[in-house]
Amino acid sequence: MKTAATKTSFPKSQIEIVLLEGTHDAGTTQLLGEGFSVKTHKGALEGDALINEIKRAHIVGIRSKTQLTREVLSHCERLLSIGCFCAGTNQVDLEAAALQGIAVFNSPFSNTRSVAELTIAEIIALHRKLTKRSHALHQGKWEKSASGSHEVRGKTLGIIGYGHIGSQISILAEALGMKVQFYDVLSKLPLGNAQASKSLEELLANSDVITIHVPDTQTTQSMIGPDQIKQMKMGSYLLNNARGSIVDLNALRSAIESGHLAGAAVDVFPEEPAKSGESFSSPLQGLDNVILTPHVGGSTIEAQKAISLDIATKITRFMNLGTTTGAVNVPEVDLPEQIQSTSDTRSHRILNFHHNVPGVLNKIHEAAADLNINISGQYLRTNEFIGYIVLDTDPSNAAELSQRVAAIDESIRTRILW
């Protein structure tokens, strides 16, 4: 008897995967090794070019530039899953995907070390004015001076958002001799000697450096504006390696020009070019002791490889087993390979996404009973809008049961796995 991991009812070679934006080869190799048909593109696509490329795909992999809107997804009737080869999912209409029974996966933790290391490097570079000194030498100017240069040891680092990235930065900063305080809307256990601030205002007023590591939500958009920057210490620094919507860049420029802030480092912007080589403009250009980087916080070879393998693994488990662990828009169900049936014939597995309303489970059970099919295993999870049920049945007419389940008014998508 073959396991679910080695064979599904739909030939893997006919499962079409399209990977855009130059995702790391490690994930591609893993998916090819599973027997899937994989096509890759180096850049992002948009408009009709995007739709034409992915409209027949079963799986689509993207990074941060490709926009999978409700309109785009409406053309993708075969699409079963989307892999976001990055931490964020703002580029995907998650609700529209869920309502089509499309599971969306991301990799929120694989690049945390890379972002943490960049942040620490920028903190040191700003205190030593390294970019300004380097730029002067490139222009042939020898500016050997200690003026404005400081050690980070003994300085207070304020971290807004004490999640996976913020907490790693906390540990690294303490190793450099910095004092660490943080502010988070959720109660978090301090690591090392870090201390929680009672409010954002307290954090801003007491920190020599502020670094931001929060998601893009309605509550975080424009959370650092003129009023918040005024509350920061004179001569302090601001770093944003999180999301471009968080900081008012015009207010930040004014604070640096006035001397209220000594410098800044920004890796994310409200509007970013779609691909490398395109023109870019920002209110922060041309300022001394301001480090601008093109959204490369998580862009290390190590991080991209880890992300690629993480997403490839999640996609493979979803396609082979029906597992949705790690999905951001549908209920998470972790599944065994299969339930051993009472006979020597292999059992069946049916997957169903449906609207989460009362009575759906009863209708599914009635369909199985009408066909005299024994359900040997059942897994169900729901969120506010969507239900996801996985049925393992004894050997039977699974195709007819699948059709009955799909015909239920509340059903969104039904698939026989094996």
N, C-alpha and C positions, 0 to 999 in steps of 0.2 A: 504494500500500500504506500503510495507516494504522499508526502505531506503537502500542506497548502503552500509551503514556501517554495516547493519545486514545480508545482503545476496548478494553474487555475483553469476555470472553464473557458476563459477567453484567452487565446494564444498570446503570450507575452510579445511575440514578434510583431503583433498587430496593434499593440498599444503604442501610440505615437506620443513622444515627448519632445517638446520644443523648448530649448534653453536659450534665453536672450542675455545680452549684456556681458558676455565673456565670463560666465561662471567658471570656477576653478575646475580643472580637468579631473581632479580626484573624484568628484561626484559623478561626472559624466562616465568615467571608467566604471564606477560602481553600478550605475544604472545599465550600462551596456552589458556588464557581467551578469546582470539579472535576466538578460534576454530581451529587454525593451528596445524599441526602435527610437534612437535619439538623434535629433538634429540641433545644431548649435549655431548661434550668431554672436559676433563680437560686440555689436552695439545694440542700443535700444531702437524700437520701432514705434511708429505712431500712425494714427489715422487708418486709411484703407490698407496700407502696407502691413500694419500690425494685425488687423482683422484677417486679411488674406493668409497670413502666415500661421495663425493659431486657430482658425475656425474649425479645423478638423482634428485638432490635438486633443488627446485625453489628459495630458499633463502639460502645464506651462510653468517654466521656471524663469524668474525675473530677479533683478536687483532693485534699485531704488528709483530708476528713471522711467521705466515703462509704466504707463497708466492703464490699469485694467478697470475701466469705468463700467457702469451699468450698461451703457450702450455697446461697448466692446463685448462684454460678457453675453449680451443677448444674441450675438452671432455664433456663440460657441456651444452648440447643443451637445457635443460629445464630451465636453470638458468635465473631468471628474475631480481634479485637484490642481491647486496652484501652490508652487513652492517659492516663497520669498527668500532668496539667498542673501539675507541681511537681517537686521534686528527689527526694523519697522515694517508696518503693513499699510501705511497711509496711502500708498499707491494703488491699493485694491479697494473696490467697493465691497466691503465684507458682507454687508446685508444682502446685496444683490447676489453675491456668490452663494450665501447660505440658502437663499430662496430658490436657487437652482440645484441645490444639493452638491455644491462644490466645496470641498474641504480645503481650507487655506492654512498652510504651515509656514512658520518663520523660524529663525534661529536667534533668539534674543540674548543668548549668553556667550556664544562662541567667540565674539570679538571683544569681550570685556577687558581682557588683559591689554590688547592693543590700544584701546582708547585710554585706559589708565596710564600706560607708559607715555603716550603722547602728551597727556595732561601734565604729568610730572616733568617731562622735558620742557614743556612750555613755561611752567612755573619758574624753573631755573633760568631758562633763556630770557624771560622778561626781567627777572631780578638782576641779571648780568648785562642786559641790553645787547645780547649776542647778535641779533639780526641787524641792529643799527651798526655795530662795530664791523660786522662782516661786510655790510653794504658799503661802508666807507672804504674798506681796503680794496673792494672790487673797483672802486672809483679812483684808487691810487692815493687815498688819504690815510695817513698813519695817526690814529687817534688813541694813543695809549694813555688811559686815565682811569682812576677808580671812581670818578664822579658819577653818582647815580647808580653805582653797582653795589649789590648787597648779597649776603648769604641768605639762604632760605631757612637755615637753622634758627629756631627760636621764633619764627614768624607763625602767625595763626592762619590756618587754612579753613575757610568756610565752604562746606559742601552742601549744595542744594540738591536734594535727592540722594538718599542713602541706600540705593539698591545695589545690584551686583557690581556696577562700575564704581559708584560712589564709595562703597565699602572697600573695594580694592585700592582705590586711590588713598583712602584713609590709612591703610596699612603701610603703603609705600611712603606716604608723606611722613608718618611717624618715624619710619626707619631713617629718614633724612634729618630728624630732629625737629620737625614742625609740630606745633600744637594743632589739634584737629577738633573742629566742632561742626555739627551738621544740623540741617533742618529737613524734616520730611513730614508730609501730611499724615503718614501712618507711623505708629509706634514701632521703632526699630531698636534692636539690641546693639549698643555701641561695641565696636571692636577695639581692642587695645585700650588706650587711654582717651579715646574720642568722647566728646560730650555732646549731648543733644541740646540744641537751642530751643527755647520756649516758643519763639516766633521767627518769622523771616526777618522782621525788622531788627531783632536782637542779633541775628547772624550777620546781617549786613553791617551793622554798626561796630561789631567787634572783630572783624576779620581783616587781615592784611591782603588776602587773596580770596576771591570768590570763584568757585567753579561749579557749573550747572550740569546736572545729569538727571533730567526729568523727561517724561514722554511728552509728546505733542497732544494735549487735550484742550478742551475749552477753558479749563482753569489755569493752564500754564501758558497759553498764548498771551504774549505781551506782558508777562508777569514781571519782567525787569524793564521798567520805563523810566522816565525822568525822575519821578518821585523816589523810586527805589535806588537809583544811582546816586541821588543826593544824600541818601542815608548811609552810603558807603564811606569808609574812612578816607581822609585826604591822603593821596599818594598810594592808594591801593590798586589792585589789578582785578580785571574781570575776564573770565574764560568761559566760552560757550562751545562745547563739543557735543551738544545734545540735539537740539532742533532749532531751525532758523526762525521760527515764529516766536521764540521766547523773549528775545532781547530787541529793544528799540535801537536800531543802529544809529539813527540820527542823534538820539539822546546820548548814546555812547561816544560818538564823535565829539559832540559839544563838551562832554566831561573831560575828554582827553585834551582837547584844544585849550580848555580853561586851566588845565593843570590839576583839576580835582582828582582825576585818575592818572596813574603813572604809565599805564599801558593796558593792552588787552590782547587776547588770542581768540580767534573765531574760526571755526572749521565748518560751520553750517550757516546757511543764508536763506532769507525768505524766498528768493527766486534764484535758482541755480541752473546753469546750462545743462542741456540734455546729454551732452557727450563731451569728451576731451577735445580740446582745440577750439571750442567755440568761445566767443568773446564774453567777458564778465565785467561787471561794474558793481561797486559797493561804496557807500558813504565813508567807509573806513580806509579806502585806498589813499596812499600818500602820507599817512601819519607815522611819526617816529614811534618806535617801540610797540608796534602793533603787528602781530603775527597773523597772517591770513593764509589758510590752507584750504584746498578744494575738496572738502568733505572726505578726508582721508583718515579719519579717526580709527576706523576699523579696517583700513586698507593695508594690511600686512599679508605677506604670503601665508604665514601661519594661520591668521584669522580666516582668510578666504578659503583655505583648505579645510579648516575645521567646520566652517559654515556649510561648505559644499557637501561634505560627508554627512553632516547632521541632517540636512534637508533630503539628501538622497536616501538616507536610512528611513526617515519618516514617510517619504513617498513610497518606498518599497514596502514598508509594513502596511501602509494603507491599501496599496494595490494587491498585495499577497494575502493579507489577513483581514483587512477591514478596520484595522486599528486607527483611531483618530487622535491618539495621545499627541499633544503638542499643537493641535489645531486651534486657531484663534477665533473661529467664527461658528463652529458647530460643537455639539457636546463631545467630550473626550471619553472614548471607550477603549480600554486596553484589552486585547483579546489573546487567548491561546491559539495555537495553530488549528486545532479542530477537536471536537468532542468525539471520542471513540464510540462508534455505533454498536448496537447489539448484535449485528451480523458482520460478515466479512466484507460487505460492500461499503464503500466509502460514504460517509455522511455528506450532507449538503450544507452550504452556508449562504444565506440571503441577507443582503444589506438594504436598509430602507431609511431614507430621510423623510420626515413628514412634519406637517404643521402641528405644533404642540397644543392640541385641544383635547378635551375629554372624549373617551370612547374609541380612540384609534387602536389601542392595544386589544380591546375586546373584539373589534372587527377583524384584526389579524388572527386572533385565536379562533374565531368562528370560521374563517377561511380554511385554517389548518384542520379544524374538526370536520368540516364538510368533506374534505378530501381524505379524511382518515390518516392524517400525517402526524406522527409523534414529534414534538419539539423536544430535543434532547439537551439543548442549551439555549439560553436567552439572555441577551445583554441589552439594557436600555438605559439611556441617559437623555435628559432634556435640559434645555435652557428656557428662557422666557418665550421664545418663538419657535424653536426647532426641537424635534425629537429625533433620536437616532437609535434604531433597534437592529440588532443582529440576531438572526435565528439560525441555530444549528439544528438540523432535522435528521431523523433516521432516513435511510435510503427510501426514496419516494419519488413522486412526480413533482420535483422541485420547480420545474418550468411553469407548471400550471399554478402552483402556489405563488410563485413570483408574480405571475400575471394578475392573480386575484389581489395580492397586496398592492401592486401598482395601480389597480383600478379603484382603490379606496379614494374617496374624494380628497382626503387630507394628504395623500401621498405626494411627495415632491420628486423623488428619484428612487428607483428600486433596481438592484443589481444582484445577479447570481454570481457568487465568487467562485464556487466549485460545486 
